[in-house]
């Protein structure tokens, strides 16, 4: 699965890498985006593929009736399994016509080593900016009129590298090849074409290293550069 990622670059570098513009948004680098805080993160949507917008992580479908229901559901929609995304009521409308790209420069997973969880930072070689495949939805709170724009990250089976790291569930986020960004955002593509994106990203293009347990500390801020620094005390497995 993918519940933690980073986007540590400044606005200008993100714009240059993805050939988009920020739409009047304020942005500061994020070293640890924890999905369970439902924070706002950058997305590029089908509706507006030339701009970056900030949406809340944790998809709320348009048909949800109350804020209470929305708050319960969003913790279950941080990720969407690609194998069932066309079937699940929360996702099946969005996958057809509300797809998005979610910029990142790394993500986090935990390796199980004799029952101990060792956090790892995973990235594209060269620590380049890349994009997860995502879906989004817009929900309006009928009591307050507040509009919530939300997203979910698609996941797929792990490649061999990720099988070693995420060695219990063996999953990874769907990462879109840069040459296919506009294809993913294209309107009216077939189910078969959408499914063709759900392949594990090539392990030879990726790298990783273990990090300290600061990422799960209850006393230290994890949204700092130290979180993504290699841990010299933990050997590569």
N, C-alpha and C positions, 0 to 999 in steps of 0.2 A: 504494500500500500504506500501512500505518500501523504504523510500528515505534517511534514516539516521540510521547508526549503529556504533558500536564500536568494536575494537579489541585491548584491552589494555595490552595484555600479551607480554612478551619478546619472542624472537625467539625460545629459547631452550624449553620453556614451551609449545609452540604451536607444535613444533616437537614431543615432548613426548606425548601430548594429542592425536595427530592425526596419529602418527607413520609414519611421512613423513620427508623429508629433504628439506631445502631451496636450491634452485638451483642458488647459487652464487648471491643471492639477499641481499640488505641492507634493514633493517626494523627497524622502531621505532614505539612504541605503538601509536595507534590512538584512541583518546577518543571521537571524533565526526567526522565520515566520512559523509560528505554531498554529496549526489549523484550529485547535480547540479554543483559541482566543477569537476566532471568527473575524480577524482583522481585514482591512482593505488592502488589496494588492493589485498591481497593474494587470490589465487584460486588453486584448485587441479582439474586437468582436466582428462577426459577419456584417452587422448593421453599419459599423463604422470602422472599416479596416485600415484607415489612414491615421487613426488617433489611438492613443493609450488612454484608458479610463481606469478608475479605481473602483473595483467591486469587492463586496464582502465574500470571504471564503466560507462555503457552506451553502449549497444551492437550496433555495426555497421556491418550489414550483408555483406558478401563478394561481393554481386552484386551491391552495391552502387557505383555510377560512379565517383562522385567528392567530394572533401573535403567540399565544401559548403553544398552538400546534406548530407554528413556524420555528419557535425556539427548540422544541423537542426534535424536529426533523433535521435541522441544519447540522447537528453533530453526526448524523448518519449519512450525510451527503457531501462530505468533504472530498470523497473519491467516488467514482462511478466505474464499476467493472465493465470493461469493453465487451466481455462475452455476453452480458445481459442488458446492456444499455438500451437496446431497442425494445426490451420487454418491461422494464421497471417503470411504474407509473410516474415516479419522480423525474425520470430522465428521458423517456421515449419521445416526448415532444421536442425537447431541447436538442437532442442529437440530430434531428432532421433539419432544423432551421435556426438553431441558436448555438453554433459552435464558436469557440474562441481559442486564441493562443494566450498562454500564460508565461511571460518571460521569467527566466531564472538564471542563476549561474552556478547552482549546486543544490543538492538535496541530501537528506539525512536518513540513514537506516541503521538498525541495530543487529549485530551478529550475536547469535547465541553460542557461547563458549562454555560448555559444562554448566549450563544454567545461569551464567552471568551474561548480562547484556552489554555489549561493547559498541558504543556509537561510532559510526563512520560517516565521513563526508564524501559525497560522490559528485563528479563533475565531468564535463566534456574536456578532453585534453586541451591544454592551453588556457583553461578556465574561461572559455568563451561563453558569451550569453547564448542561451538556447531557449526553446519554448516547449512547454508541455501542451498536449492536446487537451482542451477543456470544453465544457458546455456551460451555458449560463441561462439565467431566467430573471425576470423582473416581477416582483410581487408588491402589491399595495396593501398596506394595513387599512382595512375598511373603517376602523375606529378613529384613526388619527390622520389618515391620508398620506402617511409616510411611504415613499417608494424605496424598496430595497432591491438593489441590483447585486446578484449573487452568482457564484460560479462553483464548479466542481472539477477536479482533475481526473482524467481517465487513467485507468491502470490496465496492465496486461501481464502475461507471464514473464518471468525474469529471464534475462540472458544468462549465460554461464557465470559471468563475473558477479552479477547480482544474486544468483543462486547461492554463491559462496558467502555473500554478505548478509542478505535477507534469507537466511538459511532455514527458517521455519515456514514462513508463508510463501516464499519464493515468488514475489510479485515485484513490479517496478512501474513507475509512471510511464505513460505513452509520451515519447519525445518525438517531435516532428522534425524531419529532415529540413534544413533551411530552404532547400530548393522546392519544398512542397508547402510552404506557409500559405501562399495564396490559394493553392488547391484545397487546403483544409477549410479555408474561409469562403470558398466559392459557393454560391447559391445553387440549389437544385441538383446537386450531385446524387448519385444513386447510393443505395444501401451497400451495394458491393464495393463501390469506390470508398465509402467511409470505412468499411471494414478493412480495407487494404492498408489503412494507417496503423492498425492495431498490432504491429509487429514489434518485438523487443528491439531496442536500439542496439546497434552493433557494439559489442564489448570492446573491440579494438579502438573505438573512438572515445572511450571513456577511461577514467582513472579514479582512484579513491585513496583514502588513508584514514586510520583511526584518529579520533579526536578525544578530548577529555570529557568527563562527565559533567562539565559546566552546563551543557545544554539542558540537563534535567535538574540543575541545582535549584533548591527552594530559597536560597539566600543570596545568590549572585545573579546579576542580570545576564541573560543569555544572548541578548541582542547587541553583541559587541564583537569586534574582530577576533578576540581571543577564542571565541566559540568555534570558529572554523580553522583554527591553527592545528597542525599535526600534533599528536600526543607522542612525545619521544619515549614514553614509558610503555607504550603498547606496541608490540611488534606486529608487522603485517602478517596476516594469516595466509 
